[in-house]
């Protein structure tokens, strides 16, 4: 039974909200039940930002994830410190090891360390670190297809940013490779 509860978290400007929107939108395209609930800190760019995403086969009663996330995708240290405790035993924690040197403290979850910023720089665009993290998550969960995410991205970006589609697709591919090696 599909019932994924995802926390995406980082600083404002890291593309955390976009990750959540893409998972939700792709889930909708695939006929799944979805919810996306954003949460911003006092300032958006540079402040804290996170979103809760649910993807399920059944209707979702509440979009709130308190201490029962099946996965947390964290892009900065404050997010790791805040959300690691909210993952259920047996859940996954995906850490941007480019910005977080600290290791997961829990032994009842599986932690994956993805050097998202380094990979983004290798690709020539430091702004795609979020897409690398998204690709890692998709590889681990198979919750939605990369094709659905790309369709969602095209809708969100529009024609004015169509030139960024290829790098974002490559970023997701590299993220998947980072956790499958």
FENZIVEN-V482536 format. One record per pair of residues at least 12 apart in sequence whose C-alpha atoms are under 10 Angstrom apart, sorted by the first residue. I is the first residue (numbers start at 1). GAP is how many residues later the second one is. Records with the same first field share a line. If there is no record, write none. Layout:
I = GAP ; GAP
This chain:
1 = 55 ; 56 ; 57
2 = 30 ; 31 ; 52 ; 53 ; 54 ; 55 ; 56 ; 141
3 = 30 ; 31 ; 51 ; 52 ; 53 ; 54 ; 55 ; 56 ; 57 ; 67 ; 140
4 = 30 ; 49 ; 50 ; 51 ; 52 ; 53 ; 64 ; 65 ; 66 ; 67 ; 137 ; 139
5 = 29 ; 30 ; 47 ; 48 ; 49 ; 50 ; 51 ; 58 ; 59 ; 60 ; 61 ; 63 ; 64 ; 65 ; 66 ; 67 ; 82 ; 83 ; 86
6 = 14 ; 17 ; 30 ; 45 ; 46 ; 47 ; 48 ; 49 ; 59 ; 62 ; 63 ; 64 ; 65 ; 66 ; 67 ; 81 ; 86 ; 87 ; 131
7 = 13 ; 29 ; 30 ; 31 ; 43 ; 44 ; 45 ; 46 ; 47 ; 58 ; 59 ; 61 ; 62 ; 63 ; 64 ; 65 ; 66 ; 67 ; 72 ; 76 ; 77 ; 79 ; 80 ; 86
8 = 12 ; 30 ; 41 ; 42 ; 43 ; 44 ; 45 ; 63 ; 64 ; 65 ; 66 ; 67 ; 71 ; 75 ; 86 ; 122 ; 125 ; 126
9 = 29 ; 30 ; 31 ; 39 ; 40 ; 41 ; 42 ; 43 ; 63 ; 64 ; 65 ; 66 ; 67 ; 68 ; 69 ; 70 ; 71 ; 73 ; 74
10 = 36 ; 37 ; 38 ; 39 ; 40 ; 41 ; 63 ; 64 ; 65 ; 66 ; 67 ; 68 ; 69 ; 70 ; 86 ; 120
11 = 29 ; 30 ; 32 ; 33 ; 34 ; 35 ; 36 ; 37 ; 38 ; 39 ; 63 ; 64 ; 65 ; 66 ; 67 ; 68
12 = 28 ; 29 ; 31 ; 32 ; 33 ; 34 ; 35 ; 36 ; 37 ; 38
13 = 31 ; 32 ; 33 ; 34 ; 35 ; 36 ; 114
14 = 31 ; 32 ; 34 ; 35 ; 61 ; 62 ; 112 ; 113 ; 114 ; 115 ; 116 ; 117
15 = 30 ; 34 ; 35 ; 60 ; 112 ; 113 ; 114 ; 115 ; 116
16 = 22 ; 32 ; 33 ; 34 ; 35 ; 57 ; 58 ; 59 ; 113 ; 114 ; 115 ; 117 ; 118
17 = 19 ; 20 ; 21 ; 22 ; 23 ; 32 ; 33 ; 34 ; 35 ; 36 ; 113
18 = 33 ; 112 ; 113 ; 116 ; 135 ; 138
19 = 32 ; 34 ; 54 ; 111 ; 112 ; 114 ; 115 ; 116 ; 130 ; 134
20 = 15 ; 16 ; 17 ; 18 ; 30 ; 31 ; 32 ; 33 ; 34 ; 114
21 = 14 ; 15 ; 16 ; 17 ; 30 ; 31 ; 32 ; 128 ; 131 ; 132 ; 135
22 = 14 ; 31 ; 109 ; 112 ; 122 ; 126 ; 127 ; 128 ; 129 ; 130 ; 131 ; 133 ; 134
23 = 12 ; 13 ; 30 ; 31 ; 32 ; 111 ; 115 ; 120 ; 121 ; 122 ; 123 ; 125 ; 126 ; 129 ; 130
24 = 12 ; 29 ; 30 ; 31 ; 120 ; 125 ; 128
25 = 119 ; 123 ; 124 ; 126 ; 127 ; 128 ; 130 ; 131
26 = 29 ; 117 ; 118 ; 119 ; 120 ; 121 ; 122 ; 123 ; 124 ; 125 ; 126 ; 127
27 = 27 ; 28 ; 29 ; 30 ; 116 ; 117 ; 118 ; 121 ; 122 ; 125
28 = 27 ; 116 ; 120 ; 124
29 = 115 ; 119 ; 120 ; 122 ; 123
30 = 113 ; 114 ; 115 ; 118
31 = 25 ; 26
32 = 22 ; 23 ; 24 ; 25 ; 26 ; 27 ; 111 ; 112
33 = 21 ; 22 ; 23 ; 24 ; 25 ; 26 ; 27
34 = 19 ; 20 ; 21 ; 22 ; 23 ; 24 ; 25 ; 26 ; 29
35 = 17 ; 18 ; 19 ; 20 ; 21 ; 24 ; 25 ; 26 ; 27 ; 28 ; 29
36 = 15 ; 16 ; 17 ; 18 ; 19 ; 27 ; 28
37 = 13 ; 14 ; 15 ; 16 ; 17 ; 25 ; 26 ; 27 ; 28
38 = 12 ; 13 ; 14 ; 15
39 = 12 ; 13
48 = 28 ; 30 ; 31
49 = 30
50 = 23 ; 24 ; 29 ; 33
51 = 13 ; 14
52 = 12 ; 13 ; 14 ; 17 ; 20
53 = 12 ; 16
54 = 15 ; 16
55 = 88 ; 89
56 = 87
65 = 21 ; 22
66 = 17 ; 19 ; 20 ; 21
67 = 16 ; 17 ; 18 ; 19 ; 20 ; 21
68 = 17 ; 18 ; 19 ; 20 ; 21 ; 23
69 = 14 ; 15 ; 16 ; 17 ; 18 ; 19 ; 20 ; 22 ; 23 ; 24
70 = 16 ; 17 ; 18 ; 19 ; 20 ; 21 ; 22 ; 23 ; 39
71 = 12 ; 13 ; 15 ; 16 ; 17 ; 19 ; 20 ; 21 ; 22 ; 23 ; 38 ; 39 ; 40 ; 66 ; 70
72 = 12 ; 13 ; 14 ; 15 ; 19 ; 20 ; 21 ; 22 ; 23 ; 39 ; 65
73 = 19 ; 20 ; 21 ; 22 ; 23 ; 39 ; 57 ; 60 ; 61 ; 63 ; 64
74 = 19 ; 20 ; 21 ; 22 ; 23 ; 25 ; 26 ; 56 ; 59
75 = 19 ; 20 ; 21 ; 22 ; 23 ; 24 ; 25 ; 39 ; 41 ; 42 ; 54 ; 55 ; 58
76 = 19 ; 20 ; 21 ; 22 ; 23 ; 24 ; 25
77 = 18 ; 19 ; 20 ; 22 ; 23 ; 24 ; 25
78 = 22
79 = 16 ; 21
80 = 13 ; 14 ; 15 ; 16 ; 20 ; 22 ; 23 ; 24 ; 25
81 = 21 ; 23 ; 24
84 = 20 ; 21 ; 22 ; 25 ; 27
85 = 20 ; 21
87 = 19 ; 21 ; 22
88 = 20 ; 21
89 = 17 ; 18 ; 19 ; 20 ; 21
90 = 17 ; 18 ; 19 ; 20
91 = 17 ; 18 ; 19 ; 20
92 = 16 ; 17 ; 18 ; 19 ; 20 ; 45 ; 48 ; 49
93 = 13 ; 16 ; 17 ; 18 ; 19 ; 20 ; 44
94 = 16 ; 17 ; 18 ; 19 ; 20 ; 39 ; 40 ; 42 ; 43 ; 46 ; 85
95 = 16 ; 17 ; 18 ; 19 ; 20 ; 21 ; 38
96 = 16 ; 17 ; 18 ; 19 ; 20 ; 21 ; 22 ; 33 ; 34 ; 36 ; 37
97 = 15 ; 16 ; 17 ; 18 ; 19 ; 20 ; 21
98 = 15 ; 16 ; 17 ; 18 ; 19 ; 20 ; 21 ; 31
99 = 15 ; 16 ; 17 ; 18 ; 19
100 = 13 ; 14 ; 15
101 = 12
112 = 24 ; 25 ; 28 ; 66 ; 67
113 = 20 ; 23 ; 65 ; 66
114 = 15 ; 18 ; 19 ; 22 ; 60 ; 61 ; 62 ; 63 ; 64 ; 65
115 = 14 ; 17 ; 18 ; 60 ; 63
116 = 12 ; 13 ; 14 ; 15 ; 16 ; 17 ; 18 ; 20 ; 55 ; 58 ; 59 ; 62
117 = 12 ; 13 ; 15 ; 16
119 = 13 ; 52 ; 55 ; 56 ; 59
120 = 12 ; 47 ; 48 ; 50 ; 51 ; 54 ; 55
123 = 44 ; 45 ; 47 ; 48 ; 51
124 = 43
125 = 39 ; 42 ; 43 ; 46
127 = 41
128 = 36 ; 39 ; 40 ; 41 ; 42 ; 43 ; 44
129 = 39 ; 42 ; 43 ; 46
130 = 38 ; 41 ; 42 ; 45
131 = 36 ; 37 ; 38 ; 39 ; 40 ; 41 ; 42 ; 43 ; 44
132 = 36 ; 37 ; 38 ; 39 ; 40 ; 41 ; 42 ; 43 ; 44 ; 45 ; 46
133 = 38 ; 39 ; 41 ; 42 ; 43 ; 45 ; 46
134 = 12 ; 15 ; 37 ; 38 ; 39 ; 41 ; 42
135 = 14 ; 33 ; 34 ; 35 ; 36 ; 37 ; 38 ; 39 ; 40 ; 41 ; 42 ; 43 ; 44
136 = 35 ; 36 ; 37 ; 38 ; 39 ; 40 ; 41 ; 42 ; 43 ; 44
137 = 35 ; 38 ; 39 ; 42
138 = 34 ; 35 ; 37 ; 38
139 = 33 ; 34 ; 36 ; 37 ; 38 ; 39 ; 40 ; 41
140 = 36 ; 39 ; 40
146 = 23 ; 26 ; 27
147 = 22
149 = 20 ; 23
150 = 15 ; 16 ; 18 ; 19 ; 22
151 = 14
153 = 12 ; 15 ; 16
